[in-house]
Amino acid sequence: MVKMVKRSPSSINFDCVIQTFADDADFQKQLMQANVVILPKMGVLHYTGPVFEADTRELYRYLRDHSSDKLRIEIAIRDEDYAEYVAHADILELGKFLVCTLVAPFFVNILSNYVSDKLKYRSTKENPKTTVRAELILTNKDGSSVSFKFDGPATAFEKALGGEIREFIRGVKG
């Protein structure tokens, strides 16, 4: 059986994101208050700057509307610099997220609900096995980070990614 979640060390943390994307004090403060940041991709197709997966704004609104005050979610780009690209219709590209380890289980739950809700609107006859791709980078209090990349069927998203993250958190605490 192919493993759907790949765990690896990451050099991305909140300080790195703030230095890379926040060019003024107000935006730095906004990103510093977040415990979840949606990250862009770089070097995609003909784009020279950062770009986001299709429907990232929709996902952002969903996450903010369906989360408690425990999650403070931001996008790592100013509105005027925001750009999206569309990949494959049969793949639900969620994107890359920088997440404080403490809120990761809550975030995975809400993200899983988004996947379920999104698939309700897709024809199961046309896309019986929609693939989901996402990367969650968990950052600890000491600034160290671990990447979790999911690439697999939507039906396995919460169980596989959530299980892997819960296992990791137990190891950090224990």
Residue pairs with C-beta under 8 A, 6 or more apart in sequence:
2 152
4 150
4 151
4 152
4 153
4 156
4 160
4 161
5 148
5 149
5 150
5 152
5 160
5 161
5 164
6 147
6 148
6 149
6 151
7 146
7 147
7 148
7 164
7 168
8 146
8 147
8 149
9 144
9 145
9 146
9 147
10 137
10 145
10 146
10 147
11 145
12 39
12 98
12 137
12 139
12 145
12 147
13 98
13 139
13 143
13 144
13 145
14 31
14 32
14 34
14 37
14 98
14 139
14 143
15 143
17 31
17 37
17 39
17 76
17 98
18 28
18 31
18 32
20 76
21 27
21 31
21 50
21 76
21 77
22 28
22 30
22 31
27 78
30 74
31 37
31 74
31 76
33 72
33 74
34 72
34 73
34 74
35 70
35 71
35 72
35 99
35 100
35 102
35 103
36 63
36 71
36 72
36 73
36 74
36 97
36 98
36 99
36 100
36 103
36 107
37 73
37 74
37 75
37 76
37 97
37 98
38 52
38 56
38 59
38 60
38 73
38 74
38 75
38 76
38 95
38 96
38 97
39 76
39 95
39 96
39 97
39 98
39 137
40 50
40 51
40 52
40 76
40 77
40 96
41 50
41 51
41 52
41 53
41 95
41 96
42 49
42 50
42 51
44 51
44 85
45 85
47 83
47 85
49 81
49 83
50 76
50 77
50 81
50 83
51 83
51 84
51 85
52 75
52 77
52 82
52 83
52 84
52 85
52 95
53 84
53 85
53 87
53 93
53 94
53 95
54 84
54 85
54 86
54 87
54 93
55 84
56 75
56 84
56 95
57 82
57 84
59 94
59 95
59 114
60 73
60 75
62 110
62 114
62 117
63 71
63 73
63 107
63 110
63 111
63 114
64 73
66 110
66 113
66 114
67 73
67 106
67 107
67 110
68 106
70 103
70 106
71 103
71 106
71 107
71 110
75 82
76 98
87 93
89 127
90 127
90 130
90 131
91 130
91 131
91 132
91 133
92 115
92 118
92 119
92 130
92 131
92 132
92 133
92 154
93 133
93 134
94 111
94 114
94 115
94 132
94 133
94 134
95 134
95 135
96 134
96 135
96 136
96 137
97 107
97 111
97 134
97 135
97 136
97 137
98 137
98 139
98 145
99 107
99 136
99 137
99 138
99 139
100 138
100 139
101 138
101 139
101 140
101 169
101 172
104 136
104 138
104 165
104 169
105 162
105 165
105 166
105 169
107 136
108 136
108 158
108 161
108 162
108 165
109 158
109 162
111 134
111 157
112 157
112 158
112 161
112 162
115 132
115 154
115 157
115 158
116 154
119 130
119 154
122 130
129 153
129 154
130 153
130 154
131 151
131 152
131 153
131 154
132 150
132 151
132 152
132 153
132 154
132 157
133 149
133 150
133 151
134 149
134 150
134 157
134 161
135 147
135 148
135 149
135 150
136 147
136 148
136 150
136 161
136 165
137 145
137 146
137 147
137 148
138 145
138 146
138 147
138 148
138 165
138 168
139 145
140 172
146 168
148 161
148 164
148 165
148 168
150 157
150 160
150 161
152 160
